[in-house]
Amino acid sequence: MAAAYFSGQTLDDVMRSVIGALQVDGDAIEPSKGPATELRGVLLEIANPRSRLSRTETRGRLFSALGEFCWYLARSNKLDFIGYYISKYSEAADGDVIFGGYGPRLFDWKGINQVENIVARLKTNPHSRKAVIQLFDATDIAQKHNDVPCTCTLQFMNRHGKLHMFVNMRSNDVHWGLPHDVFCFTMLQEVVARSLAIELGSYKHAVGSLHLYKKHEAAAKRFLKEGWQATAPAMPPMPAGDPWAAIGALVRAEEAIRVQGSSDAAEVGTLDPYWADLVRLLQVYRAKKDRNSDHVKALRKQMSSGAYYPFIDRVIRKLEAVKPVKSGD
């Protein structure tokens, strides 16, 4: 009988267990996106939500995950925004938008700012069981769309001064979707925790259909063979205090970097080192696109946390491995 519960300290711990189980116990299915193996009714738990980044070469996707989180925070569902970070989203677009984009649903769904709403509820009643954000809606399948939310609900619970998060997914791709979802949702969990002036609890992620597409099987095997240190450092704690002013600055910086190529250095200089590091990571990604390894190296020296060095060093290695084409070649 296939296991239905997987727990670990880090994202990598959980992904390793799940992929192994899919290889042994997964049922073959034929969904619209291609052949896959599936586990049904699965519960994942990450004891330390700050260990939200894969430390492997195969699935260490810090920059695209951070870009997607900024897409949420900017309340956007625009393809050109998320396409800058994840080109694959073009396959899910309805024209120039992603119909199922989470940003508008989180912050302005049918006139309701759902994040603000659950923070207010938990401030009024810390033990509330109604602090739930709805992402999937009954109307999403009433008409044909190229993308509808895989996430049904996000529930937040304050227990013993810690914020626990429970995510309910109708469907989740363990290779592509899971690493990004865990990053974005645990970041949101930490934002809400800081808004309530409490600490992080655990993160639980329930999935109706947890699957691995056949086209990703080789990459999943490489992931298992890589190995990693389960005790690798997590992301640093988000600073105490209300985070929303810093989030506003991060969103403005992201847009300036993506659209103009640079951000307001003066505003970034006023940020806590935690938030300034996130801006620098966005700058690293832009420098990668511009093939400017010297700028990446300069940004690395400015980082406050060494937790991001492996991801930045990977960018430097890739940029310097590509030899420039000589004139006339």
C-alpha positions as CSV (number, residue, x, y, z in Angstrom):
1,M,0.0,0.0,0.0
2,A,1.4,3.4,-1.0
3,A,2.3,5.8,1.8
4,A,0.0,8.8,2.2
5,Y,2.0,10.9,4.7
6,F,5.5,12.3,4.1
7,S,7.3,14.5,6.7
8,G,10.7,16.1,6.8
9,Q,12.6,19.1,8.0
10,T,13.2,20.5,4.4
11,L,11.7,20.6,1.0
12,D,14.4,18.3,-0.3
13,D,13.7,15.7,2.4
14,V,10.0,15.6,1.4
15,M,10.6,15.6,-2.3
16,R,13.0,12.8,-2.1
17,S,10.5,10.6,-0.2
18,V,7.7,11.5,-2.5
19,I,9.5,10.8,-5.7
20,G,10.8,7.5,-4.4
21,A,7.2,6.5,-3.5
22,L,5.9,7.6,-6.9
23,Q,8.5,5.4,-8.6
24,V,7.5,2.4,-6.5
25,D,3.8,2.8,-5.8
26,G,2.6,5.4,-8.3
27,D,-0.4,4.5,-10.5
28,A,-0.3,5.2,-14.2
29,I,-2.7,7.9,-15.4
30,E,-3.4,9.7,-18.7
31,P,-4.3,13.3,-17.9
32,S,-4.6,16.0,-20.5
33,K,-0.9,17.1,-20.1
34,G,0.5,13.7,-20.8
35,P,1.2,10.3,-19.1
36,A,2.1,10.4,-15.4
37,T,2.3,8.3,-12.3
38,E,0.1,9.4,-9.4
39,L,-0.3,9.1,-5.6
40,R,-3.8,10.1,-4.3
41,G,-4.8,11.7,-1.0
42,V,-1.3,12.6,0.1
43,L,-0.3,14.8,3.0
44,L,3.2,16.5,3.0
45,E,4.7,18.2,6.1
46,I,7.7,20.5,6.2
47,A,8.6,21.1,9.9
48,N,10.8,24.1,9.1
49,P,9.0,26.2,6.5
50,R,12.1,28.4,6.0
51,S,13.8,25.3,4.5
52,R,11.8,26.1,1.4
53,L,14.5,26.0,-1.2
54,S,15.9,22.9,-2.9
55,R,19.7,22.7,-2.5
56,T,20.1,20.6,-5.6
57,E,21.3,21.6,-9.1
58,T,18.2,19.9,-10.5
59,R,15.4,21.6,-8.6
60,G,17.1,24.6,-6.9
61,R,14.9,27.3,-8.4
62,L,15.4,30.3,-6.2
63,F,15.1,33.0,-8.8
64,S,11.9,31.8,-10.6
65,A,10.3,31.0,-7.3
66,L,11.0,34.5,-5.9
67,G,9.8,36.0,-9.2
68,E,6.5,34.1,-8.9
69,F,6.1,35.2,-5.3
70,C,6.6,38.9,-6.4
71,W,4.0,38.2,-9.1
72,Y,1.6,37.3,-6.3
73,L,2.5,40.3,-4.2
74,A,2.0,42.6,-7.2
75,R,-1.5,41.3,-7.5
76,S,-0.9,40.5,-11.2
77,N,-2.0,37.8,-13.5
78,K,-0.1,39.2,-16.5
79,L,1.8,36.8,-18.8
80,D,4.6,39.2,-19.6
81,F,5.4,39.6,-15.9
82,I,5.6,35.9,-15.0
83,G,6.9,35.0,-18.4
84,Y,10.1,36.9,-17.6
85,Y,10.8,34.3,-14.9
86,I,9.0,31.2,-16.1
87,S,8.5,31.0,-19.9
88,K,6.5,27.8,-19.5
89,Y,3.6,29.9,-18.4
90,S,2.9,30.9,-22.0
91,E,1.4,27.4,-22.5
92,A,-1.2,28.3,-19.8
93,A,-2.2,31.8,-21.0
94,D,-5.5,33.1,-22.1
95,G,-4.3,35.9,-24.3
96,D,-2.0,38.1,-22.3
97,V,-3.2,36.9,-18.8
98,I,-3.1,33.7,-16.7
99,F,-6.7,33.2,-15.8
100,G,-5.8,31.2,-12.7
101,G,-3.1,33.6,-11.5
102,Y,-3.1,33.7,-7.7
103,G,-2.2,37.4,-7.2
104,P,-5.7,38.9,-7.9
105,R,-7.3,36.0,-6.1
106,L,-5.3,36.6,-3.0
107,F,-5.6,40.4,-2.8
108,D,-8.8,41.3,-4.7
109,W,-11.1,38.4,-5.2
110,K,-14.6,39.6,-5.8
111,G,-13.8,42.8,-4.0
112,I,-12.2,41.1,-1.0
113,N,-8.5,41.3,0.0
114,Q,-8.3,37.8,1.3
115,V,-4.9,38.1,2.9
116,E,-5.9,41.3,4.7
117,N,-9.2,39.6,5.7
118,I,-7.6,36.6,7.4
119,V,-5.0,38.7,9.2
120,A,-7.7,40.9,10.6
121,R,-9.7,37.8,11.7
122,L,-6.7,36.3,13.5
123,K,-6.0,39.5,15.2
124,T,-9.5,39.7,16.5
125,N,-9.8,36.0,17.3
126,P,-6.4,34.3,17.5
127,H,-8.0,30.8,17.7
128,S,-10.3,31.2,14.7
129,R,-10.7,28.3,12.4
130,K,-12.1,30.5,9.6
131,A,-8.9,32.1,8.5
132,V,-9.2,30.5,5.1
133,I,-8.3,31.9,1.6
134,Q,-10.1,30.4,-1.4
135,L,-8.2,30.2,-4.7
136,F,-10.1,27.6,-6.7
137,D,-13.7,28.7,-7.5
138,A,-16.7,26.8,-8.8
139,T,-16.9,29.1,-11.8
140,D,-13.4,28.1,-12.9
141,I,-14.6,25.0,-14.6
142,A,-17.9,26.4,-15.9
143,Q,-16.0,27.5,-19.0
144,K,-12.9,26.4,-20.8
145,H,-9.6,28.1,-19.7
146,N,-6.0,27.1,-20.3
147,D,-5.2,27.4,-16.6
148,V,-7.3,27.2,-13.4
149,P,-5.9,27.1,-9.9
150,C,-4.4,23.8,-8.6
151,T,-4.7,25.2,-5.1
152,C,-8.2,25.0,-3.5
153,T,-7.6,26.7,-0.1
154,L,-5.0,28.1,2.3
155,Q,-5.8,27.9,6.0
156,F,-3.9,29.6,8.7
157,M,-4.1,28.7,12.4
158,N,-2.5,30.5,15.4
159,R,-1.8,27.9,18.1
160,H,0.5,28.5,21.1
161,G,2.0,31.6,19.5
162,K,2.9,29.9,16.2
163,L,1.3,30.2,12.8
164,H,0.6,26.9,11.2
165,M,-0.5,26.7,7.5
166,F,-2.6,24.0,5.8
167,V,-2.7,24.0,2.0
168,N,-5.3,22.0,0.1
169,M,-4.4,21.2,-3.6
170,R,-6.7,19.4,-6.1
171,S,-3.6,18.5,-8.2
172,N,0.2,19.0,-7.9
173,D,3.1,18.2,-10.2
174,V,6.0,17.1,-7.9
175,H,8.7,18.1,-10.3
176,W,7.6,21.6,-11.5
177,G,4.8,22.8,-9.3
178,L,5.6,21.6,-5.8
179,P,8.9,23.5,-5.3
180,H,7.4,26.8,-6.4
181,D,4.2,26.3,-4.5
182,V,6.1,25.5,-1.3
183,F,8.3,28.5,-1.7
184,C,5.5,30.9,-2.3
185,F,3.1,29.6,0.2
186,T,5.6,29.4,3.1
187,M,6.8,32.9,2.3
188,L,3.1,34.0,2.5
189,Q,2.9,32.0,5.8
190,E,5.8,34.0,7.2
191,V,4.4,37.3,6.0
192,V,1.1,36.6,7.8
193,A,3.0,35.4,10.9
194,R,5.0,38.7,11.0
195,S,1.8,40.6,10.5
196,L,0.4,38.9,13.6
197,A,3.7,39.3,15.5
198,I,4.0,35.5,16.1
199,E,6.5,32.8,15.0
200,L,6.2,30.2,12.2
201,G,4.7,26.8,13.0
202,S,4.7,23.9,10.6
203,Y,3.6,23.7,7.0
204,K,1.2,21.0,5.7
205,H,0.3,20.4,2.1
206,A,-2.5,18.1,1.2
207,V,-2.9,16.9,-2.4
208,G,-5.7,15.0,-4.1
209,S,-3.5,14.0,-7.1
210,L,0.3,14.2,-6.5
211,H,1.9,13.2,-9.8
212,L,5.1,13.0,-11.8
213,Y,4.8,13.3,-15.6
214,K,6.6,10.7,-17.6
215,K,8.5,13.5,-19.5
216,H,10.1,14.5,-16.1
217,E,11.1,11.0,-14.9
218,A,14.7,11.3,-16.0
219,A,15.1,14.7,-14.3
220,A,13.5,13.2,-11.1
221,K,16.0,10.4,-11.2
222,R,18.9,12.9,-11.5
223,F,17.4,14.7,-8.5
224,L,17.5,11.6,-6.4
225,K,21.1,10.8,-7.4
226,E,22.5,14.3,-6.6
227,G,22.3,14.1,-2.9
228,W,22.3,17.1,-0.5
229,Q,22.9,18.0,3.1
230,A,19.6,17.8,5.0
231,T,21.0,20.3,7.5
232,A,21.8,22.9,4.8
233,P,21.0,26.4,6.1
234,A,17.4,27.6,5.7
235,M,16.5,31.1,4.5
236,P,17.0,33.6,7.4
237,P,14.0,34.7,9.4
238,M,11.9,37.5,8.1
239,P,12.4,40.6,10.3
240,A,10.0,41.2,13.1
241,G,7.4,43.9,12.7
242,D,4.8,44.7,10.1
243,P,6.3,43.6,6.7
244,W,4.0,45.5,4.3
245,A,6.1,48.6,3.8
246,A,9.0,46.5,2.9
247,I,6.8,44.3,0.6
248,G,5.8,47.5,-1.2
249,A,9.4,48.4,-1.7
250,L,10.2,44.9,-3.0
251,V,7.4,45.0,-5.5
252,R,8.5,48.4,-6.8
253,A,12.1,47.3,-7.1
254,E,11.1,44.1,-8.9
255,E,9.2,46.1,-11.5
256,A,12.0,48.5,-12.0
257,I,14.6,45.7,-12.4
258,R,12.4,43.7,-14.8
259,V,11.2,46.6,-16.9
260,Q,14.1,49.1,-16.7
261,G,17.0,47.0,-15.7
262,S,17.7,48.7,-12.4
263,S,16.0,49.7,-9.2
264,D,16.1,52.8,-6.9
265,A,19.3,52.3,-5.0
266,A,18.3,54.9,-2.4
267,E,15.1,53.0,-1.5
268,V,16.8,49.7,-1.4
269,G,19.4,51.1,0.9
270,T,16.7,51.9,3.5
271,L,15.5,48.3,3.6
272,D,16.4,45.7,6.3
273,P,19.2,43.4,5.0
274,Y,16.6,40.6,4.7
275,W,14.5,42.5,2.1
276,A,17.6,44.1,0.5
277,D,19.0,40.6,-0.2
278,L,15.7,39.7,-2.0
279,V,16.1,42.7,-4.2
280,R,19.7,41.8,-4.9
281,L,18.6,38.3,-5.9
282,L,16.2,39.9,-8.5
283,Q,19.2,41.9,-9.7
284,V,21.3,38.8,-10.0
285,Y,18.6,37.2,-12.2
286,R,18.6,40.3,-14.4
287,A,22.4,40.3,-14.6
288,K,22.1,36.6,-15.6
289,K,19.7,37.5,-18.4
290,D,22.1,40.3,-19.4
291,R,25.0,37.8,-19.3
292,N,26.9,40.1,-16.9
293,S,29.0,37.8,-14.6
294,D,30.9,40.8,-13.2
295,H,27.7,42.4,-11.9
296,V,26.6,39.0,-10.4
297,K,30.0,38.8,-8.5
298,A,29.6,42.4,-7.3
299,L,26.1,41.6,-6.0
300,R,27.3,38.5,-4.3
301,K,29.7,40.6,-2.2
302,Q,26.8,42.8,-1.1
303,M,24.6,39.9,0.2
304,S,23.9,39.8,3.9
305,S,23.1,36.1,4.1
306,G,25.3,33.3,2.9
307,A,22.2,31.1,2.5
308,Y,21.9,32.4,-1.1
309,Y,25.6,31.9,-2.2
310,P,25.1,28.4,-3.7
311,F,22.4,29.8,-6.1
312,I,24.5,32.9,-7.0
313,D,27.6,30.8,-7.5
314,R,25.7,28.5,-9.9
315,V,24.8,31.6,-12.0
316,I,28.4,32.6,-12.1
317,R,29.6,29.2,-13.1
318,K,27.0,29.0,-15.9
319,L,27.8,32.4,-17.2
320,E,31.5,31.8,-17.2
321,A,31.2,28.4,-18.9
322,V,29.8,30.0,-22.0
323,K,32.6,31.3,-24.2
324,P,31.8,34.5,-26.2
325,V,31.5,34.0,-29.9
326,K,34.3,35.7,-31.8
327,S,33.6,38.0,-34.7
328,G,33.4,36.1,-38.0
329,D,32.8,32.7,-36.3
